[in-house]
Amino acid sequence: MRLMVSGGGTGGHIYPALALIEDLMEKEPDSKVLYVGSTRGLEKNIVPKKGIPFKELKIQGFKRSFSLSSICDNFKTLYLFLKSVHESKKLIKQFKPDIVIGTGGYVSGAVVYAAAREHIPTMIHEQNSLVGLTNKFLSHFVDKIAIAFHMAASQFPKDKIVFTGNPRAQQAAHIKSNFSWSEYGLDPNTPTVLIFGGSQGALKINSATMKAIPEFNQKPYQVVFVTGQKRYDYVKKQLANVKVGKNVIVKPYIYNMPQVLPKVSLIVGRAGATSLAEITALGIPSILIPSPYVTADHQTKNAMSLVKRGAAEILTEKDLTGKRLVNMIDDLIDNRSKLQKMGMNSKKLGMPDASDRLLKVMNSLIKNNK
Ligand SMILES: CC(=O)N[C@H]1[C@@H](OP(=O)(O)OP(=O)(O)OC[C@H]2O[C@@H](n3ccc(=O)[nH]c3=O)[C@H](O)[C@@H]2O)O[C@H](CO)[C@@H](O)[C@@H]1O
């Protein structure tokens, strides 16, 4: 298969694409892949590290306010979009993909739109329960729309929908992890809580965690606190005069998350769709703190789909304090049977064959196009 993939901005759009590529290369090793990302997103750091051919386009998002500067910015956005469509068409002519798939983020808007105009089979993958702006736009042009939450179905043209789940779930579920907490200087046999605010880190989660550290130091469990790359220096500065116990580790980012996750006892984090796909694929109990800053509060909807099934607990950002965080973690870690039940409920929601399902649809689209 000659696969062109585009997805960018944040990890939630990038990792599903990478998981799909990994599965394709395992099943069809002669395949050729080109990843098209943006000059500004995280993909620029993540994708080339995986040895995947990468091209970048300059693109930006629309501003939703009506101030003069936003209007000017939106003209620039439109210009960059049209330019990116033009450049995508050139890339398509050179690479000659059998199929183009978009996993969200502004850059995928230009690439997938260009592919549809060039009559290449196209598909988008929507990770969330509430549909993003780019995928809403692309839904009018693509051949198929893969979704990971049933709730997303009503927001797209019915005849194009296929329910596949998120490919990152399959990657997380099937990995043979040889990771050990001893690599972080921790004890491999002590329950370990992983705290992180999505792929970019979250200010409020970071401040609550910093306040909780003096209490964490006394606990019979371990805490791995991931700040987000950009927020690491600030957190380290704030912690300069705080005693951080041997059972607490502070890290900017984890690059081998699928290896690490199977060893986690409890997750505290945002409710980004790709994180939830991983959590449920592995059946990890979680305390979810949805970001209130995302479109249409979609993380609360994502989180509630787990909470309703007893697979997670929710903590709203307005109720988030260091003390509350510690209490909720203690309550679960101290109550093994509650934790175990939550894990089992979480696993029931997992989609451990998501990328197989996606590949199947992609292959049938390609076949029908020949
Ligand atoms: C603020 C924002 O717009 N967030 C959106 C973004 O979240 P975000 O990019 O944070 O996405 P998710 O939480 O869904 O996924 C994060 C991904 O990054 C990985 N990871 C994270 C931290 C780390 O140190 N190492 C690492 O590898 C996780 O394992 C996961 O695969 O995309 C998601 C999927 O469309 C949306 O649901 C979120 O609402």
PDBQT file of the ligand as one rigid body, heavy atoms in Angstrom, charges set to zero:
ROOT
HETATM    1  C1  LIG A 401      -6.062  20.406  24.564  1.00  0.00    +0.000 C 
HETATM    2  C2  LIG A 401      -6.549  19.594  23.413  1.00  0.00    +0.000 C 
HETATM    3  O1  LIG A 401      -6.878  20.111  22.360  1.00  0.00    +0.000 OA
HETATM    4  N1  LIG A 401      -6.634  18.282  23.607  1.00  0.00    +0.000 N 
HETATM    5  C3  LIG A 401      -7.102  17.367  22.583  1.00  0.00    +0.000 C 
HETATM    6  C4  LIG A 401      -5.912  16.590  22.067  1.00  0.00    +0.000 C 
HETATM    7  O2  LIG A 401      -5.338  16.067  23.265  1.00  0.00    +0.000 OA
HETATM    8  P1  LIG A 401      -3.940  15.408  23.448  1.00  0.00    +0.000 P 
HETATM    9  O3  LIG A 401      -3.025  15.653  22.329  1.00  0.00    +0.000 OA
HETATM   10  O4  LIG A 401      -3.477  15.715  24.807  1.00  0.00    +0.000 OA
HETATM   11  O5  LIG A 401      -4.432  13.927  23.239  1.00  0.00    +0.000 OA
HETATM   12  P2  LIG A 401      -4.766  12.663  24.059  1.00  0.00    +0.000 P 
HETATM   13  O6  LIG A 401      -4.812  12.859  25.505  1.00  0.00    +0.000 OA
HETATM   14  O7  LIG A 401      -5.929  12.077  23.411  1.00  0.00    +0.000 OA
HETATM   15  O8  LIG A 401      -3.495  11.777  23.670  1.00  0.00    +0.000 OA
HETATM   16  C5  LIG A 401      -2.245  12.094  24.151  1.00  0.00    +0.000 C 
HETATM   17  C6  LIG A 401      -1.287  11.131  23.542  1.00  0.00    +0.000 C 
HETATM   18  O9  LIG A 401       0.009  11.545  23.889  1.00  0.00    +0.000 OA
HETATM   19  C7  LIG A 401       0.675  10.455  24.534  1.00  0.00    +0.000 C 
HETATM   20  N2  LIG A 401       1.635  11.009  25.487  1.00  0.00    +0.000 N 
HETATM   21  C8  LIG A 401       1.264  11.911  26.416  1.00  0.00    +0.000 A 
HETATM   22  C9  LIG A 401       2.172  12.375  27.335  1.00  0.00    +0.000 A 
HETATM   23  C10 LIG A 401       3.500  11.895  27.282  1.00  0.00    +0.000 A 
HETATM   24  O10 LIG A 401       4.370  12.248  28.064  1.00  0.00    +0.000 OA
HETATM   25  N3  LIG A 401       3.819  10.984  26.342  1.00  0.00    +0.000 N 
HETATM   26  C11 LIG A 401       2.918  10.527  25.428  1.00  0.00    +0.000 A 
HETATM   27  O11 LIG A 401       3.267   9.697  24.582  1.00  0.00    +0.000 OA
HETATM   28  C12 LIG A 401      -0.436   9.650  25.181  1.00  0.00    +0.000 C 
HETATM   29  O12 LIG A 401      -0.002   8.358  25.481  1.00  0.00    +0.000 OA
HETATM   30  C13 LIG A 401      -1.487   9.726  24.092  1.00  0.00    +0.000 C 
HETATM   31  O13 LIG A 401      -1.220   8.804  23.069  1.00  0.00    +0.000 OA
HETATM   32  O14 LIG A 401      -6.329  15.563  21.141  1.00  0.00    +0.000 OA
HETATM   33  C14 LIG A 401      -7.295  14.642  21.625  1.00  0.00    +0.000 C 
HETATM   34  C15 LIG A 401      -7.607  13.647  20.517  1.00  0.00    +0.000 C 
HETATM   35  O15 LIG A 401      -8.131  14.242  19.392  1.00  0.00    +0.000 OA
HETATM   36  C16 LIG A 401      -8.544  15.395  22.134  1.00  0.00    +0.000 C 
HETATM   37  O16 LIG A 401      -9.477  14.485  22.670  1.00  0.00    +0.000 OA
HETATM   38  C17 LIG A 401      -8.117  16.405  23.172  1.00  0.00    +0.000 C 
HETATM   39  O17 LIG A 401      -9.239  17.121  23.679  1.00  0.00    +0.000 OA
ENDROOT
TORSDOF 0
